Amino acid sequence: MANLLNIMLEISSYGPLGAGIGAGLVAIGAGLGIGQIGGKAAESIARQPESANDIRGAAIVLAAFIEGVALFGAVICFLAMNA
């Protein structure tokens, strides 16, 4: 029984490490996603300059959605750290 308690205490000490790694992965994923949106939006505007306003608006909305998901993921990681 004492072995099980020691193992559980050891595993629970990895929570902050896992939360930090998770938050970092969330930030990297969001950065890559927003970079892809920006690159493809610039390419699309270069191909069809007459639809620049529509493309720019859609890119901003998509970037906001990605930021929202990234913030949610980071909050979940930090909440899991304290659980």
HELIX and SHEET records of a PDB file:
HELIX    1   1 ALA A    2  SER A   12  1                                  11    
HELIX    2   2 GLY A   15  ARG A   47  1                                  33    
HELIX    3   3 PRO A   49  SER A   51  5                                   3    
HELIX    4   4 ALA A   52  ASN A   82  1                                  31    
END                                                                             
